[in-house]
Amino acid sequence: MKKTFKAAAVIAALSVAACSGESDEKKEADGGSNTAAQSETQSETQTPEQKASDTMSEREAFRAENLEYLEANKAKEGVIVTESGLQYRVIESGEGKSPSAADYVTVHYAGRLIDGSEFDSSYKRGEPATFPAGRLIPGWTEALQLMKEGDKWELAIPADIGYGDSGAGGVIPGNATLVFDVELIEVLTMEQVQQKAEEMAMKHKTEQLAFLEENAKKDGITVLESGLQYRVIEEGTGASPEETSMVTVHYAGTMIDGTEFDSSYKRGEPAQFPLDGVIKGWTEGVQLMKEGAKYEFFIPYDLAYGERGSRSIPPFSTLIFTVELVSVDS
């Protein structure tokens, strides 16, 4: 497991379905030919200039469609339009305080395009999100400062106070109007956010250490002086690596609740890396193995990503790895 690794990110792809207007008679005359294949052939015969022109036309049509949506939406009952062009409608009213741009906010939200395609949702993740109010897209920053704790609003955010003509992340097209349901749960200062983070980290640390203490009592678990725990699933018969060896391994990594954060199995091929270039628990543990062996490792936070964690690993996390040593390469 490399010290710096990429966590798998799940991104919903947006697609546009095109419907053919051909009559059944026309399809029969074509002998049931594939209209998609015809379109592809026609595209191949276009010049670069023609393709660019078509793309520009599509963008302009999309932009016009989104502007038409905003025009229609602002005429709806209860919709308020601010000077910036932000549109909002109050679904539920709260009585708490309003944030400033310097505050943090805890919110539940769902975001979609005007065709209803959802691109993000804290509701689906099962927990609200906390953001710095002043570091979001302008439409969000403006709306949040108008809201009170307990408010639930529907926002319609024009592209110029959203993600502009560039879009975002391959999920939000350029010139897209964004529609959000936003529920402002809590307004927090930076100091309160830091205090909450520390409290959560300490609670998480306690849970992780309790897991290791119980796990050490199980049959087949060996505990090393460093605190590393392991279980032999299958022994190998080949060579064992040294600390500086290059190794090829198959592996899967999970948190103690079973959440998988990395897997060579899912990528369909083993990984190769120098054993002294990975977290300490891996460096120590894999040296115990022989080629062909399969072990399960339980790695305490101080042999993994420590008190700070990494992008997808919370601070103080115990990591569980199933590791197959495919080969010692050097």
Beta strands, then each sheet from edge to edge (+ up, - down):
strand 1: 79-81
strand 2: 87-92
strand 3: 104-112
strand 4: 118-121
strand 5: 129-132
strand 6: 152-157
strand 7: 178-188
strand 8: 222-223
strand 9: 229-234
strand 10: 246-254
strand 11: 260-263
strand 12: 271-274
strand 13: 294-299
strand 14: 319-328
sheet 1: 1+ 2- 6+ 7- 3+ 4-
sheet 2: 1+ 2- 6+ 7- 3+ 5-
sheet 3: 8+ 9- 13+ 14- 10+ 11-
sheet 4: 8+ 9- 13+ 14- 10+ 12-
end
